Amino acid sequence: MLELLVENRCFAGLHRRYRFPSRELAGDTVFAVFLPPQALEGARVPVLYWLPGLSCTDENFMQKAGAQRLAAELGLALVAPDTSPRGEKVPSDPEGSWDFGHGAGFYVDASQAPWSRHYRMHSYVTVELPELVEAQLPISNRRGISGHSMGGHGALVGAMRHPGRYSSVSALAPIANPARCPWGQKAFSYLLGSDHQTWQAWDASALLSAGRGPVGPDGRPLPLLVDQGSADEFLARELKPEALEAAAAASDHPLTLRHQAGYDHSFFFVSSFIDDHLRHHAAALLS
């Protein structure tokens, strides 16, 4: 079922890219995995699912974030999916823009035609992909989830909509209030329709405000770690971390929101703070 596309030795572990036919996406898709050396020695290791951002693929994170060195030291697997379904039969942005469609699936389950056949990224990354890798690779069901930008939105919402599935959650520069920003409004209009009330179920700030913050397998609230660069060009218009901060305060949910002076939205930012996020997840997954 898994077709191995690439294998690279990395920090005594292995980076691999696989292709397989996804039931949720109704077509072939590609994902990457980093297996730390402990997994190659026979251990089943915990895993961090990383959701990439707009216009990215698994390769951006695996090649630019610099996460493998510490993941190998900690004994933590990394899994990164693509950001959307792809292929000639998969519809994309009608205007050919980069911020919706191929490379920009927004990690929701679409309810509107023609998107609903293929754009089920939420169920793919939270259910189908973990079931697959945990059955066929030396990876355990101790899971964390994180991501950048659109992927940060997907990680937060994924943890909130699946109580008990994850033991840790974090995000870097997430789209924290997509129902109230242009990127999210555009994608939600296509994928979910015009009923703005429906959008709230896919908005981390709205879910948190409604008391649906993420909880772990033990039923306790999962503390949120979020980093945001102060020089991020998308900060005010698209990301809106203040909405997440207000929602956490209103619902008394633990949130560490760190404003990082001078950092932008790029992988220079991600790579600067990825070790902190890996340690955040390792504290929960390896305890």
ChimeraX commands (.cxc) that place a marker at each C-alpha (Angstrom):
marker #1 position 0.00,0.00,0.00 radius 0.5
marker #1 position 2.88,2.38,0.79 radius 0.5
marker #1 position 5.14,3.17,-2.16 radius 0.5
marker #1 position 8.57,4.37,-1.04 radius 0.5
marker #1 position 9.68,7.32,-3.19 radius 0.5
marker #1 position 12.79,8.60,-1.39 radius 0.5
marker #1 position 15.00,7.49,1.50 radius 0.5
marker #1 position 17.81,9.57,3.02 radius 0.5
marker #1 position 20.02,8.83,6.01 radius 0.5
marker #1 position 19.72,11.71,8.49 radius 0.5
marker #1 position 21.18,12.03,12.02 radius 0.5
marker #1 position 21.42,8.22,12.30 radius 0.5
marker #1 position 17.73,7.98,11.41 radius 0.5
marker #1 position 15.88,7.88,8.11 radius 0.5
marker #1 position 13.90,10.45,6.15 radius 0.5
marker #1 position 11.41,8.82,3.79 radius 0.5
marker #1 position 8.74,10.00,1.37 radius 0.5
marker #1 position 5.82,7.72,0.61 radius 0.5
marker #1 position 2.90,7.75,-1.81 radius 0.5
marker #1 position -0.37,5.89,-1.24 radius 0.5
marker #1 position -4.01,5.99,-2.38 radius 0.5
marker #1 position -5.99,7.98,0.18 radius 0.5
marker #1 position -9.65,7.15,0.75 radius 0.5
marker #1 position -10.36,10.58,2.25 radius 0.5
marker #1 position -8.72,12.51,-0.59 radius 0.5
marker #1 position -10.01,10.12,-3.28 radius 0.5
marker #1 position -6.61,9.90,-4.94 radius 0.5
marker #1 position -2.90,9.40,-4.45 radius 0.5
marker #1 position -1.08,11.59,-1.98 radius 0.5
marker #1 position 2.46,11.93,-0.63 radius 0.5
marker #1 position 3.73,12.32,2.92 radius 0.5
marker #1 position 7.14,12.35,4.59 radius 0.5
marker #1 position 8.34,10.69,7.77 radius 0.5
marker #1 position 11.50,11.01,9.82 radius 0.5
marker #1 position 12.25,7.87,11.81 radius 0.5
marker #1 position 14.76,8.51,14.62 radius 0.5
marker #1 position 17.50,5.95,15.30 radius 0.5
marker #1 position 15.50,4.46,18.17 radius 0.5
marker #1 position 12.82,3.38,15.69 radius 0.5
marker #1 position 15.42,1.64,13.53 radius 0.5
marker #1 position 16.62,-0.28,16.59 radius 0.5
marker #1 position 13.21,-1.84,17.20 radius 0.5
marker #1 position 11.38,0.68,19.39 radius 0.5
marker #1 position 7.93,2.03,18.60 radius 0.5
marker #1 position 8.41,5.76,19.04 radius 0.5
marker #1 position 5.98,8.62,19.70 radius 0.5
marker #1 position 5.23,10.97,16.85 radius 0.5
marker #1 position 4.74,14.64,16.05 radius 0.5
marker #1 position 2.39,15.30,13.13 radius 0.5
marker #1 position 3.45,18.53,11.44 radius 0.5
marker #1 position 0.96,20.32,9.17 radius 0.5
marker #1 position 2.60,22.58,6.56 radius 0.5
marker #1 position 1.33,26.01,5.58 radius 0.5
marker #1 position -0.10,27.65,2.46 radius 0.5
marker #1 position 1.54,26.66,-0.83 radius 0.5
marker #1 position 3.90,24.24,0.93 radius 0.5
marker #1 position 4.41,20.47,0.81 radius 0.5
marker #1 position 6.05,18.05,3.22 radius 0.5
marker #1 position 9.40,19.01,1.72 radius 0.5
marker #1 position 9.41,22.57,3.07 radius 0.5
marker #1 position 9.37,21.38,6.67 radius 0.5
marker #1 position 11.64,18.39,6.23 radius 0.5
marker #1 position 14.28,20.36,4.31 radius 0.5
marker #1 position 14.12,23.80,5.96 radius 0.5
marker #1 position 12.97,23.55,9.59 radius 0.5
marker #1 position 16.03,21.72,10.93 radius 0.5
marker #1 position 13.94,19.52,13.21 radius 0.5
marker #1 position 15.64,16.17,12.65 radius 0.5
marker #1 position 18.73,16.65,14.83 radius 0.5
marker #1 position 16.78,17.16,18.05 radius 0.5
marker #1 position 14.04,14.70,17.03 radius 0.5
marker #1 position 16.75,12.04,16.65 radius 0.5
marker #1 position 18.17,12.89,20.06 radius 0.5
marker #1 position 14.74,12.77,21.69 radius 0.5
marker #1 position 13.52,9.65,19.90 radius 0.5
marker #1 position 10.60,11.41,18.26 radius 0.5
marker #1 position 9.21,10.55,14.81 radius 0.5
marker #1 position 8.06,13.36,12.53 radius 0.5
marker #1 position 5.27,12.98,9.96 radius 0.5
marker #1 position 4.40,15.72,7.46 radius 0.5
marker #1 position 1.56,15.44,4.90 radius 0.5
marker #1 position 0.92,17.51,1.82 radius 0.5
marker #1 position -1.30,20.59,2.16 radius 0.5
marker #1 position -4.10,19.52,-0.17 radius 0.5
marker #1 position -5.28,16.81,-2.53 radius 0.5
marker #1 position -3.66,17.10,-5.95 radius 0.5
marker #1 position -4.11,15.84,-9.48 radius 0.5
marker #1 position -5.76,16.74,-12.76 radius 0.5
marker #1 position -9.20,15.71,-11.48 radius 0.5
marker #1 position -8.91,17.72,-8.26 radius 0.5
marker #1 position -10.47,21.21,-8.56 radius 0.5
marker #1 position -8.39,24.20,-7.53 radius 0.5
marker #1 position -8.78,27.97,-7.23 radius 0.5
marker #1 position -11.01,29.16,-10.10 radius 0.5
marker #1 position -8.76,32.19,-10.53 radius 0.5
marker #1 position -5.51,30.26,-10.27 radius 0.5
marker #1 position -4.46,31.94,-7.02 radius 0.5
marker #1 position -1.96,30.35,-4.62 radius 0.5
marker #1 position -4.03,30.87,-1.47 radius 0.5
marker #1 position -6.74,28.28,-2.17 radius 0.5
marker #1 position -6.98,24.88,-3.81 radius 0.5
marker #1 position -3.86,22.91,-4.69 radius 0.5
marker #1 position -1.39,23.56,-1.89 radius 0.5
marker #1 position -4.05,25.25,0.22 radius 0.5
marker #1 position -6.67,22.75,1.44 radius 0.5
marker #1 position -7.15,24.46,4.84 radius 0.5
marker #1 position -7.43,21.19,6.80 radius 0.5
marker #1 position -11.23,21.08,6.84 radius 0.5
marker #1 position -13.70,18.51,5.52 radius 0.5
marker #1 position -15.48,20.24,2.64 radius 0.5
marker #1 position -19.26,20.02,2.48 radius 0.5
marker #1 position -19.78,21.84,-0.84 radius 0.5
marker #1 position -19.53,20.56,-4.41 radius 0.5
marker #1 position -17.21,20.14,-6.22 radius 0.5
marker #1 position -14.78,20.32,-3.30 radius 0.5
marker #1 position -16.36,17.69,-1.04 radius 0.5
marker #1 position -15.12,14.70,-3.03 radius 0.5
marker #1 position -11.42,15.41,-2.51 radius 0.5
marker #1 position -11.00,18.15,0.09 radius 0.5
marker #1 position -11.26,16.12,3.31 radius 0.5
marker #1 position -7.92,17.17,4.69 radius 0.5
marker #1 position -9.08,17.23,8.31 radius 0.5
marker #1 position -10.13,13.58,8.36 radius 0.5
marker #1 position -7.05,12.68,6.35 radius 0.5
marker #1 position -4.51,14.22,8.74 radius 0.5
marker #1 position -6.28,13.40,12.01 radius 0.5
marker #1 position -7.60,9.89,11.29 radius 0.5
marker #1 position -6.51,8.21,8.05 radius 0.5
marker #1 position -2.83,9.16,8.06 radius 0.5
marker #1 position -2.22,8.26,11.73 radius 0.5
marker #1 position -4.00,4.94,11.27 radius 0.5
marker #1 position -1.77,4.18,8.31 radius 0.5
marker #1 position 1.63,5.15,9.71 radius 0.5
marker #1 position 0.94,3.68,13.15 radius 0.5
marker #1 position -0.01,0.35,11.56 radius 0.5
marker #1 position 2.81,0.11,9.02 radius 0.5
marker #1 position 5.76,1.94,10.60 radius 0.5
marker #1 position 7.48,1.66,14.03 radius 0.5
marker #1 position 5.39,4.55,15.37 radius 0.5
marker #1 position 3.19,4.44,18.47 radius 0.5
marker #1 position -0.18,6.08,19.14 radius 0.5
marker #1 position 1.35,8.68,21.44 radius 0.5
marker #1 position 0.73,11.70,19.23 radius 0.5
marker #1 position 1.43,15.40,19.17 radius 0.5
marker #1 position 0.32,17.84,16.49 radius 0.5
marker #1 position 1.78,21.13,15.32 radius 0.5
marker #1 position 2.07,23.28,12.22 radius 0.5
marker #1 position 2.88,26.63,10.67 radius 0.5
marker #1 position 0.44,29.27,9.37 radius 0.5
marker #1 position -2.45,27.38,7.71 radius 0.5
marker #1 position -0.93,24.27,9.26 radius 0.5
marker #1 position -1.01,25.89,12.70 radius 0.5
marker #1 position -4.74,26.44,12.19 radius 0.5
marker #1 position -5.10,22.79,11.17 radius 0.5
marker #1 position -3.17,21.58,14.21 radius 0.5
marker #1 position -5.15,23.65,16.71 radius 0.5
marker #1 position -8.50,22.70,15.21 radius 0.5
marker #1 position -7.47,19.06,14.87 radius 0.5
marker #1 position -6.63,18.81,18.56 radius 0.5
marker #1 position -9.80,20.67,19.56 radius 0.5
marker #1 position -12.13,18.53,17.45 radius 0.5
marker #1 position -10.61,15.24,18.67 radius 0.5
marker #1 position -10.52,15.23,22.47 radius 0.5
marker #1 position -8.13,12.63,23.81 radius 0.5
marker #1 position -6.44,11.86,20.47 radius 0.5
marker #1 position -3.35,14.01,21.07 radius 0.5
marker #1 position -1.06,14.37,24.06 radius 0.5
marker #1 position 0.38,17.74,22.97 radius 0.5
marker #1 position -0.33,20.61,20.60 radius 0.5
marker #1 position 1.48,23.73,19.43 radius 0.5
marker #1 position 1.60,26.15,16.49 radius 0.5
marker #1 position 3.89,28.68,14.86 radius 0.5
marker #1 position 2.24,31.79,13.40 radius 0.5
marker #1 position -1.14,30.05,13.04 radius 0.5
marker #1 position -4.16,31.44,11.23 radius 0.5
marker #1 position -5.86,31.73,14.60 radius 0.5
marker #1 position -9.24,33.15,13.58 radius 0.5
marker #1 position -9.87,32.03,9.97 radius 0.5
marker #1 position -13.57,32.90,10.02 radius 0.5
marker #1 position -12.51,36.55,10.34 radius 0.5
marker #1 position -9.57,36.82,7.96 radius 0.5
marker #1 position -9.44,37.01,4.14 radius 0.5
marker #1 position -7.58,33.73,3.61 radius 0.5
marker #1 position -9.97,31.79,5.79 radius 0.5
marker #1 position -13.11,33.51,4.53 radius 0.5
marker #1 position -12.21,32.74,0.93 radius 0.5
marker #1 position -11.45,29.07,1.61 radius 0.5
marker #1 position -14.43,28.54,3.92 radius 0.5
marker #1 position -16.81,30.09,1.38 radius 0.5
marker #1 position -15.75,27.56,-1.23 radius 0.5
marker #1 position -15.35,24.52,1.03 radius 0.5
marker #1 position -18.07,25.04,3.65 radius 0.5
marker #1 position -20.61,27.34,2.00 radius 0.5
marker #1 position -22.07,30.69,2.98 radius 0.5
marker #1 position -23.38,29.83,6.46 radius 0.5
marker #1 position -20.92,31.59,8.75 radius 0.5
marker #1 position -22.19,29.64,11.74 radius 0.5
marker #1 position -20.84,26.48,10.13 radius 0.5
marker #1 position -17.43,28.12,9.92 radius 0.5
marker #1 position -17.18,28.38,13.71 radius 0.5
marker #1 position -16.64,24.63,14.03 radius 0.5
marker #1 position -13.40,25.04,12.04 radius 0.5
marker #1 position -12.05,28.14,13.80 radius 0.5
marker #1 position -9.67,27.62,16.74 radius 0.5
marker #1 position -10.58,30.90,18.44 radius 0.5
marker #1 position -14.30,30.18,18.15 radius 0.5
marker #1 position -13.88,26.62,19.44 radius 0.5
marker #1 position -11.78,27.81,22.36 radius 0.5
marker #1 position -14.33,30.53,23.18 radius 0.5
marker #1 position -17.04,27.86,23.23 radius 0.5
marker #1 position -15.13,25.84,25.80 radius 0.5
marker #1 position -13.88,23.26,23.30 radius 0.5
marker #1 position -10.19,23.63,24.01 radius 0.5
marker #1 position -7.98,20.59,23.40 radius 0.5
marker #1 position -7.83,17.88,26.06 radius 0.5
marker #1 position -5.44,14.97,26.29 radius 0.5
marker #1 position -6.00,11.24,26.78 radius 0.5
marker #1 position -6.28,11.82,30.54 radius 0.5
marker #1 position -9.10,14.34,30.07 radius 0.5
marker #1 position -7.00,17.30,31.19 radius 0.5
marker #1 position -6.63,20.50,29.12 radius 0.5
marker #1 position -3.63,20.47,26.81 radius 0.5
marker #1 position -1.46,23.56,27.25 radius 0.5
marker #1 position -1.05,25.51,24.01 radius 0.5
marker #1 position 2.34,26.80,22.90 radius 0.5
marker #1 position 2.16,29.42,20.13 radius 0.5
marker #1 position 4.99,31.51,18.71 radius 0.5
marker #1 position 4.36,34.58,16.58 radius 0.5
marker #1 position 6.86,36.91,14.93 radius 0.5
marker #1 position 6.32,40.62,15.42 radius 0.5
marker #1 position 7.57,41.44,11.89 radius 0.5
marker #1 position 5.26,38.91,10.22 radius 0.5
marker #1 position 3.73,40.62,7.20 radius 0.5
marker #1 position 0.50,38.65,7.66 radius 0.5
marker #1 position 0.13,39.31,11.40 radius 0.5
marker #1 position -2.67,41.87,11.56 radius 0.5
marker #1 position -4.61,40.93,8.42 radius 0.5
marker #1 position -4.52,37.13,8.43 radius 0.5
marker #1 position -3.18,35.58,11.64 radius 0.5
marker #1 position -4.91,37.42,14.51 radius 0.5
marker #1 position -3.27,35.78,17.55 radius 0.5
marker #1 position -5.07,38.27,19.78 radius 0.5
marker #1 position -8.32,36.41,19.08 radius 0.5
marker #1 position -6.82,33.15,20.31 radius 0.5
marker #1 position -5.38,34.92,23.35 radius 0.5
marker #1 position -8.76,36.42,24.23 radius 0.5
marker #1 position -10.52,33.08,23.75 radius 0.5
marker #1 position -8.02,31.29,25.99 radius 0.5
marker #1 position -8.45,33.92,28.70 radius 0.5
marker #1 position -12.25,33.74,28.48 radius 0.5
marker #1 position -12.28,29.94,28.72 radius 0.5
marker #1 position -9.42,29.75,31.24 radius 0.5
marker #1 position -7.42,27.49,28.92 radius 0.5
marker #1 position -3.62,27.39,29.36 radius 0.5
marker #1 position -1.89,29.27,26.54 radius 0.5
marker #1 position 1.70,30.42,26.20 radius 0.5
marker #1 position 1.73,32.98,23.37 radius 0.5
marker #1 position 5.24,34.22,22.70 radius 0.5
marker #1 position 5.70,37.35,20.59 radius 0.5
marker #1 position 9.12,37.06,18.96 radius 0.5
marker #1 position 10.57,40.49,18.17 radius 0.5
marker #1 position 11.72,41.04,14.60 radius 0.5
marker #1 position 10.79,37.63,13.18 radius 0.5
marker #1 position 8.80,37.28,9.96 radius 0.5
marker #1 position 6.62,34.44,8.56 radius 0.5
marker #1 position 9.39,32.47,6.88 radius 0.5
marker #1 position 11.27,29.29,7.72 radius 0.5
marker #1 position 13.96,31.48,9.27 radius 0.5
marker #1 position 11.34,32.01,11.98 radius 0.5
marker #1 position 10.22,28.37,12.09 radius 0.5
marker #1 position 13.77,27.03,12.32 radius 0.5
marker #1 position 14.61,29.47,15.11 radius 0.5
marker #1 position 11.95,28.09,17.45 radius 0.5
marker #1 position 11.33,24.54,16.28 radius 0.5
marker #1 position 13.50,23.08,19.05 radius 0.5
marker #1 position 11.32,24.71,21.70 radius 0.5
marker #1 position 8.28,23.11,20.12 radius 0.5
marker #1 position 9.91,19.70,19.88 radius 0.5
marker #1 position 10.79,19.88,23.58 radius 0.5
marker #1 position 7.23,20.98,24.38 radius 0.5
marker #1 position 5.89,17.87,22.66 radius 0.5
marker #1 position 8.58,15.56,24.03 radius 0.5
marker #1 position 7.70,16.59,27.59 radius 0.5
marker #1 position 4.23,15.14,27.06 radius 0.5
marker #1 position 4.99,12.28,24.68 radius 0.5
marker #1 position 8.04,10.84,26.43 radius 0.5
marker #1 position 6.90,11.19,30.04 radius 0.5
marker link #1:1,2 radius 0.2
marker link #1:2,3 radius 0.2
marker link #1:3,4 radius 0.2
marker link #1:4,5 radius 0.2
marker link #1:5,6 radius 0.2
marker link #1:6,7 radius 0.2
marker link #1:7,8 radius 0.2
marker link #1:8,9 radius 0.2
marker link #1:9,10 radius 0.2
marker link #1:10,11 radius 0.2
marker link #1:11,12 radius 0.2
marker link #1:12,13 radius 0.2
marker link #1:13,14 radius 0.2
marker link #1:14,15 radius 0.2
marker link #1:15,16 radius 0.2
marker link #1:16,17 radius 0.2
marker link #1:17,18 radius 0.2
marker link #1:18,19 radius 0.2
marker link #1:19,20 radius 0.2
marker link #1:20,21 radius 0.2
marker link #1:21,22 radius 0.2
marker link #1:22,23 radius 0.2
marker link #1:23,24 radius 0.2
marker link #1:24,25 radius 0.2
marker link #1:25,26 radius 0.2
marker link #1:26,27 radius 0.2
marker link #1:27,28 radius 0.2
marker link #1:28,29 radius 0.2
marker link #1:29,30 radius 0.2
marker link #1:30,31 radius 0.2
marker link #1:31,32 radius 0.2
marker link #1:32,33 radius 0.2
marker link #1:33,34 radius 0.2
marker link #1:34,35 radius 0.2
marker link #1:35,36 radius 0.2
marker link #1:36,37 radius 0.2
marker link #1:37,38 radius 0.2
marker link #1:38,39 radius 0.2
marker link #1:39,40 radius 0.2
marker link #1:40,41 radius 0.2
marker link #1:41,42 radius 0.2
marker link #1:42,43 radius 0.2
marker link #1:43,44 radius 0.2
marker link #1:44,45 radius 0.2
marker link #1:45,46 radius 0.2
marker link #1:46,47 radius 0.2
marker link #1:47,48 radius 0.2
marker link #1:48,49 radius 0.2
marker link #1:49,50 radius 0.2
marker link #1:50,51 radius 0.2
marker link #1:51,52 radius 0.2
marker link #1:52,53 radius 0.2
marker link #1:53,54 radius 0.2
marker link #1:54,55 radius 0.2
marker link #1:55,56 radius 0.2
marker link #1:56,57 radius 0.2
marker link #1:57,58 radius 0.2
marker link #1:58,59 radius 0.2
marker link #1:59,60 radius 0.2
marker link #1:60,61 radius 0.2
marker link #1:61,62 radius 0.2
marker link #1:62,63 radius 0.2
marker link #1:63,64 radius 0.2
marker link #1:64,65 radius 0.2
marker link #1:65,66 radius 0.2
marker link #1:66,67 radius 0.2
marker link #1:67,68 radius 0.2
marker link #1:68,69 radius 0.2
marker link #1:69,70 radius 0.2
marker link #1:70,71 radius 0.2
marker link #1:71,72 radius 0.2
marker link #1:72,73 radius 0.2
marker link #1:73,74 radius 0.2
marker link #1:74,75 radius 0.2
marker link #1:75,76 radius 0.2
marker link #1:76,77 radius 0.2
marker link #1:77,78 radius 0.2
marker link #1:78,79 radius 0.2
marker link #1:79,80 radius 0.2
marker link #1:80,81 radius 0.2
marker link #1:81,82 radius 0.2
marker link #1:82,83 radius 0.2
marker link #1:83,84 radius 0.2
marker link #1:84,85 radius 0.2
marker link #1:85,86 radius 0.2
marker link #1:86,87 radius 0.2
marker link #1:87,88 radius 0.2
marker link #1:88,89 radius 0.2
marker link #1:89,90 radius 0.2
marker link #1:90,91 radius 0.2
marker link #1:91,92 radius 0.2
marker link #1:92,93 radius 0.2
marker link #1:93,94 radius 0.2
marker link #1:94,95 radius 0.2
marker link #1:95,96 radius 0.2
marker link #1:96,97 radius 0.2
marker link #1:97,98 radius 0.2
marker link #1:98,99 radius 0.2
marker link #1:99,100 radius 0.2
marker link #1:100,101 radius 0.2
marker link #1:101,102 radius 0.2
marker link #1:102,103 radius 0.2
marker link #1:103,104 radius 0.2
marker link #1:104,105 radius 0.2
marker link #1:105,106 radius 0.2
marker link #1:106,107 radius 0.2
marker link #1:107,108 radius 0.2
marker link #1:108,109 radius 0.2
marker link #1:109,110 radius 0.2
marker link #1:110,111 radius 0.2
marker link #1:111,112 radius 0.2
marker link #1:112,113 radius 0.2
marker link #1:113,114 radius 0.2
marker link #1:114,115 radius 0.2
marker link #1:115,116 radius 0.2
marker link #1:116,117 radius 0.2
marker link #1:117,118 radius 0.2
marker link #1:118,119 radius 0.2
marker link #1:119,120 radius 0.2
marker link #1:120,121 radius 0.2
marker link #1:121,122 radius 0.2
marker link #1:122,123 radius 0.2
marker link #1:123,124 radius 0.2
marker link #1:124,125 radius 0.2
marker link #1:125,126 radius 0.2
marker link #1:126,127 radius 0.2
marker link #1:127,128 radius 0.2
marker link #1:128,129 radius 0.2
marker link #1:129,130 radius 0.2
marker link #1:130,131 radius 0.2
marker link #1:131,132 radius 0.2
marker link #1:132,133 radius 0.2
marker link #1:133,134 radius 0.2
marker link #1:134,135 radius 0.2
marker link #1:135,136 radius 0.2
marker link #1:136,137 radius 0.2
marker link #1:137,138 radius 0.2
marker link #1:138,139 radius 0.2
marker link #1:139,140 radius 0.2
marker link #1:140,141 radius 0.2
marker link #1:141,142 radius 0.2
marker link #1:142,143 radius 0.2
marker link #1:143,144 radius 0.2
marker link #1:144,145 radius 0.2
marker link #1:145,146 radius 0.2
marker link #1:146,147 radius 0.2
marker link #1:147,148 radius 0.2
marker link #1:148,149 radius 0.2
marker link #1:149,150 radius 0.2
marker link #1:150,151 radius 0.2
marker link #1:151,152 radius 0.2
marker link #1:152,153 radius 0.2
marker link #1:153,154 radius 0.2
marker link #1:154,155 radius 0.2
marker link #1:155,156 radius 0.2
marker link #1:156,157 radius 0.2
marker link #1:157,158 radius 0.2
marker link #1:158,159 radius 0.2
marker link #1:159,160 radius 0.2
marker link #1:160,161 radius 0.2
marker link #1:161,162 radius 0.2
marker link #1:162,163 radius 0.2
marker link #1:163,164 radius 0.2
marker link #1:164,165 radius 0.2
marker link #1:165,166 radius 0.2
marker link #1:166,167 radius 0.2
marker link #1:167,168 radius 0.2
marker link #1:168,169 radius 0.2
marker link #1:169,170 radius 0.2
marker link #1:170,171 radius 0.2
marker link #1:171,172 radius 0.2
marker link #1:172,173 radius 0.2
marker link #1:173,174 radius 0.2
marker link #1:174,175 radius 0.2
marker link #1:175,176 radius 0.2
marker link #1:176,177 radius 0.2
marker link #1:177,178 radius 0.2
marker link #1:178,179 radius 0.2
marker link #1:179,180 radius 0.2
marker link #1:180,181 radius 0.2
marker link #1:181,182 radius 0.2
marker link #1:182,183 radius 0.2
marker link #1:183,184 radius 0.2
marker link #1:184,185 radius 0.2
marker link #1:185,186 radius 0.2
marker link #1:186,187 radius 0.2
marker link #1:187,188 radius 0.2
marker link #1:188,189 radius 0.2
marker link #1:189,190 radius 0.2
marker link #1:190,191 radius 0.2
marker link #1:191,192 radius 0.2
marker link #1:192,193 radius 0.2
marker link #1:193,194 radius 0.2
marker link #1:194,195 radius 0.2
marker link #1:195,196 radius 0.2
marker link #1:196,197 radius 0.2
marker link #1:197,198 radius 0.2
marker link #1:198,199 radius 0.2
marker link #1:199,200 radius 0.2
marker link #1:200,201 radius 0.2
marker link #1:201,202 radius 0.2
marker link #1:202,203 radius 0.2
marker link #1:203,204 radius 0.2
marker link #1:204,205 radius 0.2
marker link #1:205,206 radius 0.2
marker link #1:206,207 radius 0.2
marker link #1:207,208 radius 0.2
marker link #1:208,209 radius 0.2
marker link #1:209,210 radius 0.2
marker link #1:210,211 radius 0.2
marker link #1:211,212 radius 0.2
marker link #1:212,213 radius 0.2
marker link #1:213,214 radius 0.2
marker link #1:214,215 radius 0.2
marker link #1:215,216 radius 0.2
marker link #1:216,217 radius 0.2
marker link #1:217,218 radius 0.2
marker link #1:218,219 radius 0.2
marker link #1:219,220 radius 0.2
marker link #1:220,221 radius 0.2
marker link #1:221,222 radius 0.2
marker link #1:222,223 radius 0.2
marker link #1:223,224 radius 0.2
marker link #1:224,225 radius 0.2
marker link #1:225,226 radius 0.2
marker link #1:226,227 radius 0.2
marker link #1:227,228 radius 0.2
marker link #1:228,229 radius 0.2
marker link #1:229,230 radius 0.2
marker link #1:230,231 radius 0.2
marker link #1:231,232 radius 0.2
marker link #1:232,233 radius 0.2
marker link #1:233,234 radius 0.2
marker link #1:234,235 radius 0.2
marker link #1:235,236 radius 0.2
marker link #1:236,237 radius 0.2
marker link #1:237,238 radius 0.2
marker link #1:238,239 radius 0.2
marker link #1:239,240 radius 0.2
marker link #1:240,241 radius 0.2
marker link #1:241,242 radius 0.2
marker link #1:242,243 radius 0.2
marker link #1:243,244 radius 0.2
marker link #1:244,245 radius 0.2
marker link #1:245,246 radius 0.2
marker link #1:246,247 radius 0.2
marker link #1:247,248 radius 0.2
marker link #1:248,249 radius 0.2
marker link #1:249,250 radius 0.2
marker link #1:250,251 radius 0.2
marker link #1:251,252 radius 0.2
marker link #1:252,253 radius 0.2
marker link #1:253,254 radius 0.2
marker link #1:254,255 radius 0.2
marker link #1:255,256 radius 0.2
marker link #1:256,257 radius 0.2
marker link #1:257,258 radius 0.2
marker link #1:258,259 radius 0.2
marker link #1:259,260 radius 0.2
marker link #1:260,261 radius 0.2
marker link #1:261,262 radius 0.2
marker link #1:262,263 radius 0.2
marker link #1:263,264 radius 0.2
marker link #1:264,265 radius 0.2
marker link #1:265,266 radius 0.2
marker link #1:266,267 radius 0.2
marker link #1:267,268 radius 0.2
marker link #1:268,269 radius 0.2
marker link #1:269,270 radius 0.2
marker link #1:270,271 radius 0.2
marker link #1:271,272 radius 0.2
marker link #1:272,273 radius 0.2
marker link #1:273,274 radius 0.2
marker link #1:274,275 radius 0.2
marker link #1:275,276 radius 0.2
marker link #1:276,277 radius 0.2
marker link #1:277,278 radius 0.2
marker link #1:278,279 radius 0.2
marker link #1:279,280 radius 0.2
marker link #1:280,281 radius 0.2
marker link #1:281,282 radius 0.2
marker link #1:282,283 radius 0.2
marker link #1:283,284 radius 0.2
marker link #1:284,285 radius 0.2
marker link #1:285,286 radius 0.2
marker link #1:286,287 radius 0.2
view
